[in-house]
Amino acid sequence: MIDSARHNKQKDFAKVISFSTKAYYKAKAAKETKLEAESAFVRGMGNYLSG
């Protein structure tokens, strides 16, 4: 999911936010802190760039 978010970061910010949010919650449930942090960062970047 985080790969999909990264792939769409220049095109469709709604997809970036959606994929990174899902990736964040999956990473949090799996206790994958690095992926959780990366997902939160990509989500924030998507929100910022979408205005």
Backbone as numpy.savetxt, mean C-alpha at the origin, in Angstrom:
# Nx Ny Nz CAx CAy CAz Cx Cy Cz
0.15 -8.14 -3.16 -0.66 -6.95 -3.16 0.19 -5.69 -3.16
1.26 -5.73 -2.40 2.11 -4.54 -2.36 2.77 -4.33 -3.73
3.04 -5.42 -4.45 3.58 -5.28 -5.81 2.57 -4.60 -6.73
1.31 -4.94 -6.59 0.26 -4.31 -7.39 0.16 -2.83 -7.06
0.28 -2.50 -5.78 0.23 -1.10 -5.37 1.41 -0.33 -5.97
2.60 -0.94 -5.93 3.77 -0.27 -6.49 3.64 -0.10 -8.00
3.07 -1.09 -8.66 2.90 -1.05 -10.12 1.97 0.10 -10.54
0.95 0.39 -9.75 -0.04 1.40 -10.10 0.26 2.78 -9.53
1.42 2.97 -8.91 1.68 4.22 -8.19 1.70 5.45 -9.08
1.89 5.30 -10.36 1.89 6.45 -11.26 0.57 6.60 -12.01
-0.32 5.61 -11.93 -1.51 5.59 -12.76 -2.81 5.81 -12.00
-3.07 4.93 -11.05 -4.39 4.90 -10.42 -4.21 4.90 -8.89
-4.36 6.07 -8.31 -4.11 6.20 -6.87 -5.13 5.44 -6.02
-6.35 5.29 -6.50 -7.36 4.53 -5.75 -6.93 3.07 -5.62
-6.35 2.52 -6.69 -5.85 1.14 -6.63 -4.67 1.03 -5.68
-3.80 2.02 -5.72 -2.65 2.03 -4.81 -3.12 1.98 -3.37
-4.07 2.82 -3.04 -4.60 2.89 -1.68 -5.28 1.58 -1.31
-6.08 1.04 -2.22 -6.79 -0.21 -1.95 -5.83 -1.38 -1.74
-4.90 -1.58 -2.67 -3.97 -2.70 -2.56 -3.07 -2.57 -1.34
-2.58 -1.37 -1.08 -1.66 -1.21 0.05 -2.39 -1.35 1.38
-3.65 -0.96 1.43 -4.42 -1.15 2.66 -4.62 -2.64 2.94
-4.97 -3.39 1.90 -5.13 -4.85 2.07 -3.81 -5.49 2.46
-2.73 -5.07 1.82 -1.41 -5.61 2.14 -1.03 -5.28 3.58
-1.37 -4.07 4.02 -1.07 -3.65 5.39 -1.74 -4.57 6.41
-3.02 -4.81 6.23 -3.74 -5.65 7.19 -3.28 -7.10 7.16
-2.94 -7.61 5.99 -2.41 -8.98 5.90 -1.05 -9.07 6.58
-0.20 -8.08 6.36 1.12 -8.07 6.98 1.01 -7.93 8.49
0.08 -7.12 8.94 -0.12 -6.93 10.38 -0.57 -8.24 11.03
-1.49 -8.94 10.36 -1.99 -10.21 10.90 -0.88 -11.27 10.94
0.02 -11.21 9.96 1.12 -12.17 9.89 2.35 -11.73 10.68
2.26 -10.56 11.30 3.35 -9.99 12.08 4.62 -9.80 11.25
4.43 -9.36 10.01 5.53 -9.03 9.11 5.76 -7.52 9.17
6.57 -7.08 10.10 6.71 -5.65 10.36 7.30 -4.87 9.19
8.25 -5.46 8.47 8.85 -4.76 7.34 7.81 -4.52 6.24
7.03 -5.54 5.92 6.00 -5.41 4.90 4.87 -4.50 5.38
4.57 -4.56 6.66 3.56 -3.67 7.25 3.98 -2.21 7.10
5.23 -1.92 7.38 5.74 -0.55 7.26 5.76 -0.09 5.81
6.19 -0.97 4.91 6.22 -0.61 3.50 4.82 -0.35 2.96
3.86 -1.17 3.39 2.48 -0.99 2.95 1.91 0.33 3.46
2.21 0.67 4.70 1.74 1.93 5.26 2.35 3.11 4.51
3.63 3.00 4.16 4.30 4.06 3.42 3.68 4.25 2.04
3.46 3.15 1.32 2.89 3.23 -0.03 1.47 3.78 0.04
0.72 3.37 1.05 -0.64 3.90 1.23 -0.61 5.41 1.47
0.28 5.85 2.32 0.42 7.28 2.58 0.83 8.05 1.34
1.73 7.46 0.56 2.15 8.12 -0.67 0.97 8.21 -1.66
0.17 7.16 -1.72 -1.01 7.19 -2.60 -2.00 8.25 -2.18
-2.22 8.36 -0.88 -3.13 9.39 -0.37 -2.59 10.78 -0.66
-1.31 10.97 -0.46 -0.68 12.27 -0.70 -0.78 12.68 -2.17
-0.43 11.75 -3.05 -0.42 12.06 -4.48 -1.82 12.22 -5.08
-2.81 11.61 -4.43 -4.17 11.71 -4.96 -4.82 13.06 -4.59
-4.18 13.75 -3.67 -4.66 15.08 -3.31 -5.57 15.03 -2.19
